[in-house]
Amino acid sequence: MAGDARDAIAKPTIAEALDEFLGEEEGRLSAKTYRQYRDVLDLLQSCLNGYGWDSLGTEEEKLIERLRKAPGGKGLEFCDVFGPEKIVENFDEFLGYFMVRKVVAGKDLLRTAGTVTKKLAAWLAAKGFIEAEDAEEGEARGAKAARDLPDAQEISDLLEHACDLSATEAEEKREGHFMVTKVEPGSLWFEDMAGRACGPIRVPPEVSARCRFGWTISGIIGRAGGRWHFIETWNVYPR
């Protein structure tokens, strides 16, 4: 790759920083936990490589184009070019969307994703890659995900078996994302993406005990006999 193009690549890159973090953690972890950490960091890189581009400014996009046109630059990924300062700013995408929508994961891995991102944020600050304020926000986001992601997965599993209306029975149907606006034992109220209220929808007590105001459930709901019901549910997104 031409010298001027190569000089534009961060030192270290995201990929290199994540390898360093995992290497330092390895000696402190059991073999099972180490594998989970490695899996989470692999998923984080996949998320950054797939969606990190959305956060780039015009000049950074031009840099990528220049690097990819340079000799040896074909196939460069986001994590091969940019530095670790861009990791924490993408935690919301990773924890709030990617781990919910794109990954089939058990509750242990979901919990570990929060734990790893929390520790990674602190490590990035200790290494001087990000400011302490950014690390605090990243640690808080990771801690919240470690608590909320397993609950969201549990809700998703429970709702899958709680759909009590078929599409053919529904007098009215709505499909999309529904934000929880009220929670009471055994019942949830929602607002759809058009701002229309719907509910209450009866749910198992275990669902209402875990679900929180502001969370979003995607799927299809329908009204029959004057009541709203779930027809299909897909994903639960913690706020």
C-alpha positions in Angstrom: 0.0 0.0 0.0 1.3 3.4 -0.8 3.2 5.1 2.0 0.8 8.1 2.4 -2.2 5.9 2.5 -0.7 3.5 5.0 0.1 6.4 7.3 -3.6 7.2 7.5 -4.4 4.0 9.3 -4.7 4.3 13.0 -2.0 3.0 15.4 -3.2 0.9 17.0 -6.3 -0.1 15.0 -9.5 -1.2 16.7 -8.6 -4.8 15.8 -5.2 -4.5 17.4 -6.6 -2.9 20.5 -9.2 -5.6 21.0 -6.5 -8.3 20.6 -4.4 -6.5 23.3 -7.4 -6.3 25.6 -8.3 -10.0 25.2 -4.6 -11.0 25.7 -4.5 -9.1 29.0 -7.7 -10.6 30.2 -6.8 -14.2 29.3 -4.6 -14.8 32.3 -7.4 -13.7 34.6 -10.2 -15.8 33.1 -11.3 -19.4 33.2 -11.2 -21.2 29.9 -15.0 -21.0 29.5 -15.2 -17.3 30.3 -12.3 -16.6 28.0 -14.1 -18.2 25.2 -17.2 -16.1 25.9 -15.0 -12.9 26.0 -13.5 -13.9 22.7 -16.9 -14.5 21.2 -18.2 -11.2 22.4 -15.2 -9.3 20.9 -15.6 -11.2 17.6 -19.2 -10.1 17.5 -18.3 -6.5 18.4 -15.8 -6.4 15.5 -18.5 -7.8 13.2 -20.9 -5.1 14.3 -18.3 -2.3 13.9 -17.3 -3.6 10.4 -20.9 -3.8 9.4 -22.4 -0.7 10.9 -19.5 1.6 12.1 -19.5 3.3 8.7 -22.8 4.9 9.5 -21.1 7.1 12.1 -18.3 8.4 9.8 -18.0 12.0 8.6 -17.4 13.0 5.0 -13.6 13.2 5.4 -13.4 9.8 7.0 -15.5 8.3 4.2 -13.0 9.9 1.7 -10.1 8.3 3.6 -11.7 4.9 3.3 -12.1 5.3 -0.4 -8.5 6.4 -0.8 -7.2 3.5 1.3 -9.2 0.9 -0.6 -8.0 2.3 -4.0 -4.4 2.1 -2.8 -2.3 -1.0 -3.7 -3.1 -3.7 -1.1 -6.1 -1.8 0.3 -8.9 -3.9 -1.2 -11.0 -5.5 1.5 -10.0 -3.2 4.4 -12.6 -3.3 7.1 -13.6 -0.6 9.6 -11.6 -2.2 12.4 -8.5 -2.4 10.2 -8.5 1.4 9.6 -9.8 3.3 12.6 -8.6 3.5 16.2 -10.0 2.4 19.5 -11.5 5.8 20.2 -14.4 4.8 18.0 -15.4 1.7 19.9 -17.4 3.1 22.8 -19.4 5.5 20.6 -20.8 2.4 18.8 -21.9 0.5 22.0 -25.5 1.5 21.5 -25.5 0.0 18.1 -23.9 -3.2 19.4 -25.8 -3.7 22.6 -29.1 -2.1 21.6 -29.5 -3.5 18.1 -26.9 -6.0 16.9 -27.0 -8.3 19.9 -30.8 -8.3 19.9 -31.5 -8.4 16.1 -28.5 -10.1 14.5 -27.2 -12.6 17.1 -28.9 -15.8 18.3 -27.5 -15.9 21.8 -28.3 -17.4 25.1 -28.7 -15.3 28.3 -25.2 -16.1 29.4 -23.6 -14.7 26.3 -25.9 -11.6 26.4 -25.0 -11.0 30.0 -21.3 -11.4 29.1 -21.6 -8.9 26.3 -22.6 -6.3 28.8 -19.8 -7.3 31.2 -17.1 -7.3 28.5 -18.1 -3.9 27.1 -18.1 -2.4 30.6 -14.6 -3.7 31.3 -13.4 -2.7 27.8 -14.5 0.9 28.3 -12.5 1.1 31.6 -9.5 -0.5 29.9 -9.6 2.0 26.9 -9.5 4.9 29.4 -6.7 3.3 31.4 -4.7 3.0 28.1 -5.4 6.6 27.2 -7.5 5.8 24.1 -10.6 7.6 25.4 -11.5 10.2 28.0 -12.7 9.3 31.4 -16.1 10.8 30.8 -16.6 8.6 27.7 -15.4 5.6 29.7 -18.0 6.2 32.4 -20.7 6.4 29.8 -19.5 3.2 28.2 -19.2 1.4 31.6 -22.8 2.4 32.5 -24.0 1.2 29.1 -22.3 -2.1 29.5 -23.6 -2.6 33.1 -27.1 -1.8 31.9 -26.9 -4.3 29.1 -25.6 -7.0 31.4 -28.8 -6.6 33.4 -31.3 -5.8 30.6 -30.3 -8.1 27.7 -31.0 -11.4 29.5 -34.4 -10.0 30.7 -35.2 -8.9 27.2 -34.4 -12.4 25.8 -36.5 -14.0 28.5 -39.5 -11.7 27.6 -39.0 -12.6 23.9 -39.1 -16.3 24.7 -42.2 -15.9 26.9 -44.1 -13.8 24.4 -43.4 -16.2 21.6 -45.6 -18.7 23.5 -48.2 -16.1 24.6 -49.5 -15.0 21.2 -53.2 -15.7 21.5 -54.7 -14.3 18.3 -54.4 -15.5 14.7 -54.1 -13.0 11.8 -57.4 -14.2 10.4 -59.2 -13.5 13.6 -58.0 -9.9 13.9 -60.4 -7.1 13.0 -57.5 -4.7 12.9 -53.7 -5.4 12.6 -50.6 -3.3 13.1 -47.1 -4.4 12.3 -43.8 -2.9 13.4 -42.2 -1.6 16.6 -44.2 -0.9 19.7 -42.9 1.1 22.6 -44.0 0.2 26.1 -45.8 3.2 27.7 -47.2 1.6 30.8 -46.6 -1.6 32.7 -49.0 -3.2 35.2 -49.0 -6.8 36.5 -50.2 -9.0 33.6 -50.7 -6.1 31.2 -48.7 -3.8 28.9 -49.7 -0.7 27.0 -47.9 0.5 23.8 -47.5 3.3 21.3 -46.7 2.4 17.7 -44.3 4.2 15.4 -47.1 6.5 14.3 -47.8 7.6 17.9 -51.1 5.6 18.1 -51.9 4.1 21.5 -52.7 0.4 21.8 -53.4 -1.7 24.8 -53.7 -3.1 27.3 -52.4 -6.4 26.0 -52.5 -9.2 28.5 -49.1 -10.9 29.1 -47.8 -13.5 31.5 -46.9 -12.1 34.9 -43.2 -13.0 34.3 -43.2 -10.6 31.3 -44.7 -7.6 33.1 -42.3 -8.2 36.0 -39.3 -7.9 33.7 -40.5 -5.4 31.1 -39.8 -1.7 31.5 -41.2 1.6 30.3 -39.6 2.7 27.1 -38.6 -0.7 25.9 -39.7 -1.7 22.4 -41.2 -4.9 21.1 -41.4 -5.7 17.4 -44.1 -7.9 15.9 -47.7 -7.9 14.9 -50.6 -7.0 17.1 -54.3 -7.3 16.4 -57.6 -6.2 17.9 -60.5 -8.6 18.3 -63.6 -8.4 20.5 -62.5 -4.9 21.7 -59.1 -6.1 23.0 -55.6 -5.9 21.6 -53.6 -9.2 21.4 -50.2 -10.3 20.2 -50.3 -12.1 16.8 -46.5 -12.5 16.4 -43.6 -11.2 18.4 -40.0 -11.0 17.1 -37.5 -9.0 19.2 -37.5 -7.1 22.5 -35.2 -4.0 22.6 -34.2 -2.7 25.9 -34.0 1.1 26.0 
